[in-house]
Amino acid sequence: MVDVKTAASARILDDRKIDLKKSDPVLAGFPSDYRDRVWMRMQELIWFQDAGIFTYEHFRNKRILDWEAGDGAFAVAFLLLGAKSVTAIDSWTTLEAVPAEVRSLSGFEFQQIGVTEYLTDTPEAKSSFDFIFSNTVTEHIADLPGAFDSLHLLLTTDGHYFNNHDNYYSPCGSHDHGFWYYGNLDLIEYQGVSCWEMQEKCSASEAHRAKLRRELPWTWSDKNSSELTPSNCSQCRYFMRSQEWAHIRAHEHFPVIFNDPHFLTMREGSSLNKITPFLLLQLLTEAGFEITHVSRSTVQNEPSEDLLKLGLSKLDLQTATVRTLCILKN
């Protein structure tokens, strides 16, 4: 087993800055692509701390639960930054997705399991985690009240729960990232081709549509491509999906324009619960958490009047993520 805790403590120069390089001996033992992901996750954790959301003391020498941890890159980052141990759980990622070199780390545990099932299967875990971490998880959880109830039971009486929530009501909030994604200057930018403005029409966007089909198959289907309307671009699915806040604009015809079950709301196969920022905070409060920090990251995309007339606030439409830090209520 590789012990990372002693080495990690030597890296901490003060409460905010860490002298850490990609040549770190623990990182160097990982596959290169995984090493890069861990490095990026470490920078994100440092950014959260520099932004004043939480501090090193919240997790240094503490037991951490990384909820819906993916391949465990954040969990490893916590260990390298001084955590005592990290339990990484994920409801769909398998242990095989985590490199063998990572599985051998002292203080690292991974289970393919949801949080409620984990609590049921591991009753001794009640009140045992000092810091619970979830990053862009809660927008995907169907039974969010139940999940928050489970987290409440897993947290120690003086522990902290941090959540970074991806807001559905942002310009690309339906996770339609093949069309809209983060760009420069706090803007979410169009990733496709404006074929409706070109003489070639549909052929101009053919390569982009093929890329979507290959890399993000739930985003674009062969059926969508078979129903393009070059004679009337304003009615074309590709055109409609290419607009800012396309998922909001298409609300009246949503199942047609966003025709993969992934995009639906609280139905079988859907993966987005579409809660508002307000509802997120309300569910945390109802689960027995006290919110000690809340902040939003916002984008500069300007919503048009027709979007605002739907009853959504400009702030919610420009919110990319909602970050909260919680403790247990007394």
Buried (B, 14 or more C-beta within 10 A) or exposed (E): EBEBBEBBEEBBEEEEEBEBEEEBEBBEBBEEEBBBBBBEBBEBBBEBBEEEBBBBEBBBBBBBBBBBBBBBBBBBBBBBBBBBBBBBBBBEBEEEBBBEBBEEBEBBBBBBBBBBBBBEEBEEBEEBBBBBBBBBBBBBBEEBEBBBBBBBBBBBEEBBBBBBBBBBBBBBBBBBBBBBBBEEEEEBBBBBBEBBEEEEBBEBBBEBBEBBBEEBEBBBBEEBBEBBBEEEBEEBBBBBBBBBBBBBBBEEEBEEBBBBEBBBEEEEEBBBBBBBBEEBBEBBBEBBBEBEBBEBBBBEBEBEEEBEEEEBBEEBBBBBBBBBBBBBEE
